[in-house]
Amino acid sequence: MTTDDASSLAPVGLGPFDEEVYRALLTCVDATPAALAEQLGQPENRVDRACGRLRALGLVIRMSGRRRRYTAVDPEAALDALVRERTGELDQVRGSALALSSMFHAARRQAGDGSTIELLNGPEEQGRWFVRLQHQVRSEMMVLDRPPYVLAAVNPVEPVRLDSGVHWRAIYAPEALEIPGAMDEIDDLTRRGEQGRVLPGLPLKLAIADRRIALLPLSMEVGHAQGLVIRESTLLDALVELFEVYWARATPLASPSAPGLTREAGDAAGEVPDEDRQLVQLLAAGLTDNAIARQLGLSTRTMRRRTRRLFDQLQATNRFQAGIQAARRGWW
């Protein structure tokens, strides 16, 4: 009996023969090692040892009685338990890898080989490092986000890390919000826990994991990109401080669906309409009229008409004033 690699149970610790015995036992209500041995054309003692290993893994149970008879546990429950156990073991390995990596780089720093700063050549190497940082981060991620991107604009790793409890702060350049679908993605990330802000004129890209290691691209030219991996050092400390300065200057970019944002008493009663709050956020973020209209699914003319109405409501004459007035009224 052979098993297709795609459906193999090897990742949860089953050897090929043990899996063969397990699959045979799944086809019947219960069986003795002798019956399974006859079915598989294998020695009884070999099958008996396999049943013992399957029992230790929780995949089969021995029935009462003097004769050894085994029956399979529901695979959905039994295999799920093994997957959870293996995931926990892998998390421990990942934690050990981080500790061993710290030892590795500490030894090289003491040897004077300059590993505090590592030069990356090419977009592929930078992309791999950005994914690696996201997988390694344990408590805090700090990101300066602006195009162009080495990887796809949609980041599949961040939602997983947010769901695991990582505190994630991102500062976006307005150009990042103009990419089709960007606001929908940011709305989803905000619901998962990301704190997002926007800063016009953001001059660089940066990712810092746990204030311990940073990825700093040296050029905005993706095709000939070079970057630096920067480990614990005064340079890393300076980059953390730079992020905090930008964070203080940036405008909060709240989710359009975030609850609890209501007008002050001086405004009309009731919640601020989502479309008004989102419009003033996009205006304050520095997006062009065409980009805002595209994000809101409006014509440029309709968007401008709503903007004039919003300016009148906020008693503002420009985007900056509108953003200040909206923030004062608690719109985000």
DAMOMO-V227813 format. One record per pair of residues at least 24 apart in sequence whose C-alpha atoms are under 8 Angstrom apart, sorted by sequence separation. I is the first residue (numbers start at 0). J is the second residue. If there is no record, write none. Layout:
BEGIN
I:J  I:J
END
This chain:
BEGIN
125:149  126:150  133:157  169:193  171:195  173:197  211:235  56:81  140:165  142:167  144:169  167:192  168:193  169:194  170:195  171:196  172:197  173:198  210:235  20:46  123:149  130:156  134:160  138:164  139:165  140:166  141:167  142:168  143:169  144:170  145:171  166:192  167:193  168:194  169:195  170:196  171:197  172:198  173:199  210:236  122:149  133:160  138:165  139:166  140:167  141:168  142:169  143:170  144:171  145:172  161:188  166:193  167:194  168:195  169:196  170:197  171:198  172:199  137:165  138:166  139:167  140:168  141:169  142:170  143:171  144:172  145:173  146:174  153:181  170:198  172:200  252:280  278:306  20:49  21:50  136:165  139:168  143:172  145:174  146:175  162:191  172:201  210:239  20:50  145:175  158:188  161:191  171:201  279:309  144:175  153:184  157:188  161:192  17:49  21:53  161:193  207:239  16:49  17:50  158:191  250:283  250:284  275:309  17:52  31:66  32:67  283:318  17:53  31:67  32:68  282:318  283:319  21:58  31:68  32:69  30:68  31:69  97:135  283:321  0:39  29:68  30:69  279:318  283:322  29:69  30:70  282:322  29:70  28:70  29:71  93:135  279:321  280:322  28:71  279:322  24:69  25:70  24:70  25:71  279:325  24:71  198:245  21:71  196:246  198:248  198:249  197:249  198:250  196:249  197:250  196:250  197:251  276:330  196:251  197:252  276:331  145:201  195:251  196:252  194:251  195:252  196:253  143:201  145:203  194:252  195:253  145:204  194:253  271:330  143:203  144:204  143:204  144:205  142:204  143:205  142:205  143:206  141:205  142:206  189:253  190:254  141:206  142:207  189:254  263:328  140:206  141:207  262:328  263:329  11:78  140:207  141:208  186:253  190:257  262:329  140:208  186:254  261:329  262:330  139:208  140:209  185:254  186:255  260:329  261:330  11:81  139:209  186:256  260:330  11:82  137:208  138:209  139:210  260:331  136:208  137:209  147:219  149:221  135:208  136:209  146:219  147:220  148:221  11:85  147:221  132:207  133:208  170:245  132:208  170:246  129:206  253:331  170:249  252:331  251:331  129:214  199:284  128:214  198:284  199:285  197:284  125:214  125:216  122:221  143:242  121:221  122:222  125:225  121:222  122:223  125:226  141:242  121:223  122:224  120:223  121:224  122:225  120:224  121:225  120:225  119:225  120:226  118:225  119:226  118:226  119:227  118:227  119:228  177:286  117:227  118:228  176:286  116:227  117:228  173:284  116:228  117:229  173:285  174:286  182:294  115:228  116:229  173:286  177:290  115:229  116:230  177:291  179:293  180:294  115:230  179:294  115:231  115:232  177:294
END
